[in-house]
Amino acid sequence: MATIINSVAFENFYNYYGSYEHNEYKFKPGINIVNADNNMGKSKFYNGFMWLLRDQVYDSDIKAFCDANESLFKMASGKAKAEDYEFKVGFRVIFTNGGTKYTMEKCALFCHKKGELIHEESRLDIMETVNNADTPILDKGEQMSIINKVFIPLALRNYALLQGESMDRLVDLSSKKALADTIDTLAGISVLKGICDISKKMAQKAYSLFQMEDSENSKFDLERKRDKEKRNQFVANIESTLTAIENAKDELNAAKRKKEELDAFISNSSKRIEIRSQLDNIRIQIDNQKKSIERIETSITKKIFDEENPWLLIGLEDELDTFDTRREKHIGDLAQMNNDGALVIMLPEGSPDSSSLERMLKNEVCEVCGQPAAKHSKAWEHIKLILDRPKKVSTNRNDFGHFYGTLQKSASSYSRNIPLIESRIEALKDKLDEEKEHLEKLEEKREEIFTELNNAGGNADNSSFNDKAIIKDYDIVNTTIATKEREISEKQRMVATWNNSLDVINQKLSSYKKDMSVQKYEDFADLMKKINDVIVKTKDDIYDRTITALAKEANEKYIALTTGNQSSGGKLLFERNHDVVNVSIRDVQNGEITGLGTGFQRMKQLAIVMAIISSKIGDEKKFDYPFISDAPFSEFGENFVNNFFKVAPGVFSQSIIMIKELYDPTAKDLLTPFGRRILEEMKNGKIPGTFYVNVIEDRADTTGLVTSHKCYFE
């Protein structure tokens, strides 16, 4: 009989403020959609089921599931805590199974007392309704039986209650032992394994009784005695070796599980080590580049106050010209005042110096203008005149000639360089900009390397030490696997040889005349061995048939889910290796397909979940319990989501999906075009179910945050 959830309701549960009546979602068979943006209650909706079924909730602060009783304050509505003196925090589910209706409520009472908010322990209330007659279920054991057997059985709960991320842990195919355990549950293999253990012990016990009876009642000759000793030795060897094989298989499976855990890391460990080396190199380059920029910036201060060419003088060219003009006028004025007809020399007194003037005369060239000055020429005589000019000592306090001359000599060294300062500043600025641009490129490269490191499973905080340890562990575990596989193979060959020898000895011993009572014990021992062999073979046959059926079902679902995608998703291949099941994706030539996107990987996992669920029901191909999922499509494209809505009704009697991919906060109806299409198909009867959209009534912090909902179709 199918379990169908009729309604789900919240009371002051997180941001679902208010009574059950205000926060009730009515559901029916098919696909029931709760469409909401981030922070609009999707995860809180899912937390209601987690609280009811597992006494856990997902704490977004620590990003982990935790005990619900320890999180009751967080679970309580901020608005209720701020405004209500007394209130209840609750989650209610009403469902039917067969002709019986059940009302389940998980709740806790809160109140303010002496300025402090306190609460009672949470409690579970269940009401059973048959023919409109209500009967409260008070016995805790009976309550748990309804939750764990009638509502959603424990064996299937992991597959009925899914978060997008939990699918990786559930079917991942990184935990093949977990998948094998699921198959055990589906096929009843765990029961058969128990029967195998019992029958094996019974066969061993029957054989031991036969040996005891044979030893006590038989009188045999020396040859027979030796044959029996050989037989007993073969049996002992076989039993001890079979035990050793089982131990080796356990160690082998443990090593393979360890390898599976490391597989997710090892492929990128070497890459991460290489990337971290690149990261160390780029960090050195960045440090060196920063030091180079710092040196340039430090040099600017020195250049501003440089003795030979201080940048501080930029823009003073006109001031030098103004000074020179005024000095010339001053010298001219002095010459007129003196009125002695003497030659007026504009060069400052003492320049050029006497040594330079004498060298010009000797070399017959003017070192100021570079023109020739032949001896006794006009130019030569002018240079000599400057050399022979009298050294005047002014007694006039207003004669600034010497002072002006000193200034001119001091400034003359700057006159040629000042016009060059701007170009030198520009050159340095260009150099600084170039260096900073190079630094930016290095930092961008560093971020690219960081991204590459993150994509490879690393981060800035961890080191290559862990990766080196992973590589070492991976090498060790591979060596262990190879060693144990050789050991198992060798011991199996030994057992086969001993079994052949045992058959020969048993045939020889059977030729000896036996006591009838001994024969009965031997016949019974043979019978129990045959029974054990049949049970073991039956278990293996059922296991293999289950895997074959599961593979067929999973591939049908996988093909249906990936229909319409431009890239082929390949075929799922299930392989049994002892007690683990490996699932891989194969191409048309049976080669393993790797590098598929996350969407394909999730579809593979979802296909296996659907196959497991379908296989549990057998020929009905219908999951008779609600499928409840939060954000299952976070890695899916529209095509994948659309395919799910087509396939799901054929697998699940009822599904409740919390989804954000159909939500558009900018649209008047809050739906994406794809969301509108899904809604229209639901209204046209192509998709059975209901359609809800969560909304935030008013923008507020946690003390005033209220999530409500609109029913678009029911």
MIKOL-342097 format. One record per residue (C-alpha): residue number from 1; z, x negated, y. Coordinates in pm, whole numbers. Example, Ala and Ser with C-alpha at 12.3 -4.5 7.8 and 13.67 -1.06 7.14 Angstrom:
! residues 2
1  780  -1230  -450
2  714  -1367  -106
END
This chain:
! residues 714
1  0  0  0
2  -99  -127  340
3  144  -206  618
4  15  -77  952
5  194  -145  1281
6  196  175  1488
7  355  32  1799
8  522  -272  1949
9  761  -247  2244
10  975  -477  2458
11  1285  -420  2667
12  1380  -680  2929
13  1223  -941  2702
14  1117  -1242  2912
15  886  -1099  3183
16  854  -762  3004
17  1104  -598  3237
18  1216  -241  3179
19  1255  -4  2885
20  1069  22  2557
21  880  324  2698
22  747  114  2986
23  646  -178  2765
24  502  -5  2456
25  169  -100  2293
26  28  152  2046
27  -187  5  1771
28  -401  130  1486
29  -602  -18  1196
30  -877  -264  1297
31  -866  -521  1577
32  -603  -471  1846
33  -665  -690  2150
34  -401  -794  2405
35  -601  -970  2679
36  -403  -1172  2932
37  -425  -1478  3154
38  -184  -1770  3133
39  183  -1682  3199
40  116  -1313  3150
41  311  -1266  2829
42  82  -1364  2538
43  319  -1620  2392
44  616  -1398  2476
45  446  -1116  2284
46  415  -1348  1985
47  776  -1461  2031
48  887  -1103  1963
49  754  -1127  1608
50  901  -1476  1568
51  1242  -1344  1675
52  1224  -1053  1435
53  1092  -1242  1133
54  1230  -1594  1170
55  1507  -1582  1432
56  1306  -1835  1629
57  1118  -1842  1960
58  882  -2095  2112
59  1044  -2271  2407
60  769  -2379  2649
61  1010  -2616  2827
62  1056  -2836  2521
63  727  -2731  2356
64  893  -2653  2024
65  1035  -2362  1825
66  1411  -2327  1849
67  1691  -2098  1733
68  1660  -1762  1907
69  2037  -1713  1940
70  2053  -2035  2141
71  1773  -1914  2369
72  1892  -1560  2444
73  1953  -1639  2812
74  1595  -1766  2845
75  1467  -1462  2656
76  1635  -1222  2901
77  1422  -1094  3190
78  1489  -1283  3514
79  1461  -958  3707
80  1715  -788  3477
81  1955  -1081  3513
82  1923  -1065  3892
83  1937  -688  3944
84  2102  -511  3647
85  2475  -508  3573
86  2423  -418  3207
87  2101  -437  3012
88  1954  -483  2668
89  1706  -747  2555
90  1506  -609  2266
91  1191  -611  2055
92  1090  -304  1854
93  826  -258  1587
94  733  75  1431
95  520  52  1117
96  422  257  816
97  385  156  454
98  260  429  223
99  427  751  331
100  729  579  482
101  783  495  848
102  1009  208  950
103  1155  137  1292
104  1281  -222  1329
105  1466  -343  1637
106  1601  -688  1720
107  1822  -678  2029
108  2114  -827  2221
109  2334  -665  2490
110  2401  -841  2823
111  2650  -768  3101
112  2799  -932  3409
113  3171  -991  3377
114  3384  -1168  3635
115  3077  -1315  3799
116  2939  -1447  3472
117  2654  -1314  3261
118  2758  -1285  2896
119  2588  -1143  2589
120  2665  -1030  2237
121  2511  -1179  1926
122  2170  -1040  1847
123  2152  -771  1581
124  1891  -613  1358
125  1861  -235  1319
126  1620  -70  1073
127  1555  303  1040
128  1363  445  744
129  1186  778  795
130  1056  988  504
131  939  1348  558
132  1085  1338  913
133  1427  1248  773
134  1580  933  928
135  1798  704  721
136  1955  395  880
137  1937  84  661
138  2273  -87  700
139  2284  -323  405
140  2174  -672  513
141  2015  -745  178
142  1812  -424  193
143  1710  -503  552
144  1580  -845  448
145  1398  -688  154
146  1212  -452  391
147  1119  -739  625
148  1027  -990  354
149  863  -761  99
150  749  -440  268
151  655  -554  622
152  499  -900  562
153  580  -1081  235
154  727  -1429  269
155  453  -1583  53
156  184  -1468  298
157  373  -1488  626
158  235  -1829  719
159  -113  -1681  696
160  -28  -1351  865
161  149  -1499  1167
162  -61  -1765  1337
163  -75  -1955  1661
164  -393  -2145  1740
165  -222  -2481  1702
166  -31  -2384  1386
167  -358  -2341  1200
168  -386  -2721  1197
169  -54  -2749  1014
170  -123  -2455  785
171  -463  -2534  640
172  -521  -2876  748
173  -673  -3027  546
174  -454  -3326  623
175  -193  -3161  399
176  -384  -3099  80
177  -60  -3059  -119
178  29  -2759  98
179  -308  -2599  19
180  -248  -2664  -352
181  92  -2494  -323
182  -77  -2194  -164
183  -322  -2177  -452
184  -26  -2195  -688
185  117  -1885  -521
186  -214  -1698  -521
187  -290  -1763  -887
188  64  -1748  -1015
189  29  -2112  -1119
190  391  -2183  -1032
191  497  -1933  -1298
192  261  -2088  -1551
193  394  -2434  -1465
194  742  -2310  -1549
195  618  -2168  -1878
196  445  -2501  -1951
197  770  -2688  -1897
198  956  -2449  -2127
199  691  -2461  -2402
200  680  -2842  -2381
201  1056  -2864  -2424
202  1041  -2615  -2714
203  764  -2817  -2883
204  970  -3134  -2841
205  1280  -2959  -2977
206  1086  -2821  -3280
207  952  -3166  -3357
208  1300  -3320  -3330
209  1436  -3057  -3576
210  1151  -3134  -3813
211  1232  -3505  -3799
212  1601  -3440  -3862
213  1533  -3206  -4154
214  1279  -3444  -4301
215  1520  -3736  -4281
216  1808  -3546  -4439
217  1625  -3371  -4726
218  1351  -3607  -4824
219  1377  -3873  -5084
220  1079  -4091  -5036
221  954  -4431  -5143
222  932  -4740  -4926
223  570  -4682  -4821
224  642  -4329  -4702
225  945  -4453  -4517
226  735  -4711  -4336
227  474  -4450  -4250
228  742  -4222  -4107
229  878  -4509  -3898
230  527  -4579  -3767
231  482  -4212  -3687
232  814  -4195  -3507
233  727  -4505  -3311
234  389  -4360  -3210
235  560  -4037  -3101
236  821  -4230  -2902
237  552  -4444  -2741
238  344  -4139  -2651
239  639  -3950  -2503
240  765  -4246  -2298
241  413  -4326  -2179
242  343  -3963  -2087
243  665  -3968  -1884
244  551  -4290  -1721
245  211  -4129  -1648
246  380  -3831  -1482
247  596  -4066  -1273
248  287  -4266  -1180
249  105  -3945  -1087
250  397  -3848  -862
251  381  -4190  -698
252  1  -4163  -675
253  18  -3819  -512
254  289  -3941  -274
255  66  -4235  -181
256  -233  -4005  -133
257  -30  -3773  88
258  80  -4076  287
259  -283  -4185  310
260  -379  -3837  431
261  -115  -3862  701
262  -248  -4202  802
263  -615  -4096  785
264  -573  -3912  1114
265  -462  -4237  1278
266  -626  -4521  1090
267  -980  -4442  1198
268  -878  -4502  1555
269  -607  -4766  1509
270  -847  -5061  1519
271  -1031  -4896  1806
272  -703  -4846  1994
273  -614  -5213  1950
274  -955  -5310  2091
275  -921  -5061  2378
276  -573  -5192  2466
277  -720  -5544  2478
278  -980  -5415  2725
279  -700  -5245  2917
280  -499  -5568  2939
281  -811  -5751  3062
282  -890  -5492  3328
283  -526  -5498  3444
284  -553  -5876  3500
285  -878  -5825  3694
286  -714  -5554  3907
287  -414  -5779  3982
288  -643  -6066  4080
289  -852  -5834  4295
290  -543  -5701  4474
291  -432  -6060  4543
292  -779  -6139  4683
293  -760  -5838  4916
294  -408  -5937  5017
295  -529  -6289  5104
296  -808  -6147  5321
297  -569  -5909  5498
298  -321  -6194  5555
299  -598  -6412  5704
300  -666  -6149  5972
301  -334  -6222  6143
302  -407  -6594  6144
303  -756  -6538  6287
304  -621  -6321  6570
305  -416  -6616  6696
306  -640  -6902  6577
307  -615  -7200  6811
308  -987  -7276  6817
309  -1129  -6926  6805
310  -863  -6656  6848
311  -997  -6306  6783
312  -751  -6192  7045
313  -1012  -6294  7308
314  -1272  -6042  7190
315  -1440  -5869  7486
316  -1340  -6133  7747
317  -1695  -6275  7799
318  -1723  -6095  8134
319  -1384  -6227  8242
320  -1510  -6586  8189
321  -1822  -6514  8396
322  -1609  -6356  8669
323  -1380  -6661  8671
324  -1675  -6902  8690
325  -1833  -6708  8978
326  -1507  -6707  9175
327  -1449  -7077  9105
328  -1798  -7164  9235
329  -1733  -6963  9546
330  -1397  -7133  9590
331  -1553  -7479  9563
332  -1828  -7382  9809
333  -1572  -7249  10053
334  -1377  -7574  10030
335  -1695  -7776  10094
336  -1771  -7578  10411
337  -1414  -7616  10527
338  -1435  -7993  10483
339  -1781  -8004  10652
340  -1824  -8366  10549
341  -2173  -8326  10397
342  -2045  -8454  10065
343  -2209  -8350  9741
344  -2042  -8045  9590
345  -1987  -8098  9216
346  -1920  -7777  9028
347  -1784  -7942  8715
348  -1409  -7945  8692
349  -1249  -8270  8802
350  -1223  -8505  8506
351  -1512  -8347  8315
352  -1716  -8487  8167
353  -1470  -8774  8124
354  -1552  -9126  8248
355  -1628  -9264  7901
356  -1881  -8989  7836
357  -2049  -9046  8176
358  -2073  -9424  8120
359  -2229  -9362  7775
360  -2487  -9125  7934
361  -2582  -9394  8187
362  -2608  -9660  7921
363  -2816  -9438  7686
364  -3016  -9289  7974
365  -2970  -8933  7850
366  -2766  -8633  7973
367  -2538  -8522  7694
368  -2473  -8191  7871
369  -2832  -8063  7883
370  -2992  -8310  7640
371  -3259  -8418  7895
372  -3363  -8784  7943
373  -3215  -8968  8239
374  -3409  -9290  8295
375  -3229  -9564  8484
376  -3235  -9510  8859
377  -3403  -9176  8812
378  -3276  -8875  9008
379  -3093  -8748  8698
380  -2945  -9094  8625
381  -2830  -9129  8988
382  -2666  -8782  8971
383  -2470  -8879  8660
384  -2360  -9200  8835
385  -2257  -8999  9141
386  -2035  -8783  8924
387  -1886  -9100  8767
388  -1818  -9252  9109
389  -1684  -8936  9269
390  -1359  -8996  9449
391  -1041  -8876  9289
392  -896  -8645  9543
393  -537  -8560  9560
394  -496  -8243  9754
395  -203  -8205  9980
396  -300  -7853  10069
397  -78  -7613  9875
398  -358  -7355  9885
399  -613  -7583  9715
400  -633  -7456  9356
401  -933  -7671  9262
402  -742  -7881  9013
403  -578  -7572  8867
404  -911  -7390  8836
405  -1074  -7695  8687
406  -805  -7721  8422
407  -850  -7355  8336
408  -1225  -7396  8306
409  -1193  -7695  8076
410  -948  -7501  7858
411  -1169  -7191  7847
412  -1497  -7370  7798
413  -1426  -7427  7429
414  -1400  -7048  7381
415  -1705  -6948  7587
416  -1954  -7009  7307
417  -1733  -6855  7034
418  -1619  -6531  7199
419  -1960  -6360  7151
420  -1940  -6451  6780
421  -1598  -6289  6723
422  -1735  -5936  6675
423  -1988  -6045  6415
424  -1718  -6245  6237
425  -1489  -5943  6236
426  -1772  -5730  6098
427  -1842  -5989  5830
428  -1476  -5998  5731
429  -1459  -5617  5735
430  -1766  -5602  5512
431  -1607  -5854  5281
432  -1283  -5654  5274
433  -1473  -5329  5211
434  -1669  -5500  4934
435  -1348  -5626  4773
436  -1182  -5284  4799
437  -1493  -5116  4655
438  -1479  -5360  4365
439  -1110  -5276  4321
440  -1194  -4904  4311
441  -1458  -4969  4045
442  -1207  -5168  3841
443  -950  -4888  3873
444  -1215  -4632  3774
445  -1298  -4851  3475
446  -927  -4863  3392
447  -911  -4481  3401
448  -1218  -4464  3177
449  -1043  -4697  2932
450  -727  -4482  2957
451  -937  -4175  2875
452  -1097  -4357  2584
453  -751  -4459  2465
454  -625  -4100  2490
455  -931  -3974  2303
456  -855  -4229  2034
457  -501  -4092  1998
458  -316  -4345  2213
459  -151  -4343  2553
460  -38  -4579  2822
461  318  -4588  2691
462  269  -4688  2330
463  164  -5032  2218
464  -61  -5188  1962
465  247  -5260  1750
466  241  -4910  1600
467  -131  -4934  1531
468  -88  -5268  1357
469  194  -5114  1152
470  -33  -4818  1065
471  -310  -5052  953
472  -60  -5248  743
473  82  -4927  591
474  -273  -4804  526
475  -360  -5123  339
476  -37  -5098  137
477  -94  -4733  47
478  -456  -4801  -57
479  -335  -5083  -278
480  -73  -4851  -425
481  -335  -4581  -494
482  -567  -4828  -665
483  -277  -4976  -866
484  -145  -4637  -978
485  -492  -4509  -1069
486  -547  -4817  -1286
487  -200  -4777  -1437
488  -259  -4408  -1517
489  -602  -4481  -1665
490  -467  -4764  -1882
491  -171  -4559  -2004
492  -397  -4263  -2079
493  -615  -4492  -2292
494  -300  -4613  -2469
495  -190  -4252  -2535
496  -536  -4167  -2668
497  -521  -4466  -2905
498  -170  -4375  -3024
499  -273  -4011  -3075
500  -559  -4124  -3297
501  -322  -4345  -3495
502  -72  -4060  -3511
503  -335  -3827  -3655
504  -410  -4083  -3926
505  -40  -4129  -4011
506  23  -3753  -4010
507  -269  -3699  -4250
508  -128  -3966  -4479
509  222  -3820  -4461
510  90  -3472  -4531
511  -42  -3600  -4864
512  309  -3673  -4978
513  491  -3402  -5168
514  734  -3228  -4936
515  1031  -3007  -4971
516  945  -2647  -4875
517  1218  -2630  -4612
518  1085  -2947  -4450
519  735  -2802  -4454
520  857  -2496  -4263
521  1003  -2716  -3989
522  682  -2918  -3970
523  469  -2602  -3953
524  690  -2466  -3677
525  663  -2792  -3484
526  282  -2782  -3517
527  278  -2420  -3400
528  488  -2494  -3089
529  260  -2787  -3004
530  -46  -2564  -3028
531  124  -2298  -2814
532  205  -2561  -2551
533  -155  -2688  -2556
534  -286  -2332  -2508
535  -50  -2267  -2215
536  -146  -2595  -2044
537  -517  -2520  -2091
538  -466  -2163  -1965
539  -290  -2294  -1654
540  -570  -2544  -1585
541  -840  -2281  -1645
542  -673  -2031  -1411
543  -626  -2304  -1148
544  -993  -2405  -1170
545  -1113  -2042  -1160
546  -893  -1974  -858
547  -1031  -2276  -672
548  -1388  -2169  -760
549  -1323  -1813  -636
550  -1149  -1945  -325
551  -1440  -2178  -249
552  -1691  -1893  -289
553  -1489  -1662  -64
554  -1425  -1934  195
555  -1794  -2026  216
556  -1893  -1661  262
557  -1648  -1634  551
558  -1746  -1975  690
559  -2115  -1886  695
560  -2040  -1549  857
561  -1820  -1708  1123
562  -2073  -1979  1212
563  -2383  -1755  1207
564  -2598  -1793  1516
565  -2480  -2142  1604
566  -2754  -2390  1674
567  -2585  -2656  1463
568  -2539  -2596  1090
569  -2177  -2604  985
570  -2260  -2713  630
571  -2084  -2594  315
572  -1715  -2614  219
573  -1648  -2811  -99
574  -1315  -2768  -282
575  -1216  -3052  -515
576  -906  -3065  -733
577  -741  -3400  -797
578  -431  -3360  -1013
579  -198  -3143  -801
580  -380  -3171  -469
581  -687  -2990  -338
582  -930  -3163  -106
583  -1163  -2961  120
584  -1461  -3126  285
585  -1779  -3010  462
586  -2104  -3105  288
587  -2468  -3106  395
588  -2764  -2984  188
589  -2771  -3317  4
590  -2396  -3293  -70
591  -2316  -3569  176
592  -1994  -3529  371
593  -2042  -3407  728
594  -1816  -3573  982
595  -1784  -3556  1359
596  -1807  -3177  1386
597  -1657  -3025  1699
598  -1310  -2873  1716
599  -1461  -2522  1703
600  -1621  -2591  1364
601  -1297  -2745  1235
602  -1101  -2436  1343
603  -1363  -2211  1187
604  -1329  -2404  863
605  -953  -2349  872
606  -988  -1981  963
607  -1243  -1930  684
608  -995  -2075  433
609  -717  -1851  569
610  -944  -1548  533
611  -1044  -1657  181
612  -681  -1703  78
613  -592  -1363  215
614  -891  -1195  49
615  -821  -1367  -281
616  -466  -1236  -284
617  -590  -877  -292
618  -855  -938  -557
619  -1152  -703  -563
620  -1032  -495  -271
621  -1102  -784  -34
622  -858  -638  215
623  -543  -790  358
624  -281  -517  336
625  -52  -664  600
626  -94  -717  975
627  -263  -1036  1089
628  -91  -1141  1414
629  -229  -1434  1611
630  -166  -1593  1950
631  -459  -1779  2110
632  -663  -1826  1791
633  -985  -1880  1988
634  -883  -2156  2229
635  -1146  -2390  2080
636  -1411  -2123  2006
637  -1727  -2035  2193
638  -1846  -1677  2248
639  -2058  -1682  1935
640  -1764  -1781  1716
641  -1538  -1516  1874
642  -1804  -1249  1836
643  -1848  -1341  1469
644  -1474  -1316  1413
645  -1466  -961  1551
646  -1743  -873  1305
647  -1584  -1040  1001
648  -1214  -969  1058
649  -1218  -589  988
650  -1353  -663  639
651  -1060  -899  568
652  -761  -764  758
653  -657  -401  749
654  -510  -463  1092
655  -511  -757  1329
656  -326  -801  1659
657  -487  -1072  1873
658  -339  -1221  2191
659  -635  -1369  2380
660  -723  -1504  2728
661  -1095  -1574  2672
662  -1188  -1219  2778
663  -980  -1231  3101
664  -1130  -1284  3448
665  -874  -1263  3734
666  -1154  -1234  3992
667  -1316  -928  3833
668  -1215  -578  3940
669  -1156  -475  3579
670  -1009  -824  3496
671  -1271  -870  3221
672  -1537  -1130  3161
673  -1889  -1005  3080
674  -1816  -1093  2717
675  -1493  -893  2736
676  -1682  -590  2868
677  -1929  -618  2581
678  -1647  -627  2325
679  -1483  -327  2493
680  -1812  -135  2490
681  -1863  -210  2118
682  -1511  -85  2055
683  -1583  237  2247
684  -1909  281  2052
685  -1723  251  1723
686  -1877  -82  1621
687  -1536  -252  1638
688  -1234  -44  1532
689  -908  -95  1717
690  -744  -90  2062
691  -789  -288  2384
692  -506  -377  2625
693  -504  -596  2937
694  -180  -744  3072
695  -125  -757  3448
696  140  -898  3681
697  254  -621  3912
698  356  -846  4203
699  343  -1219  4259
700  699  -1344  4216
701  918  -1611  4065
702  1113  -1557  3742
703  1373  -1338  3914
704  1110  -1080  4002
705  829  -1142  3753
706  717  -824  3575
707  437  -798  3319
708  287  -457  3258
709  -32  -352  3081
710  -335  -127  3106
711  -480  47  2804
712  -860  26  2814
713  -910  185  2471
714  -687  331  2201
END
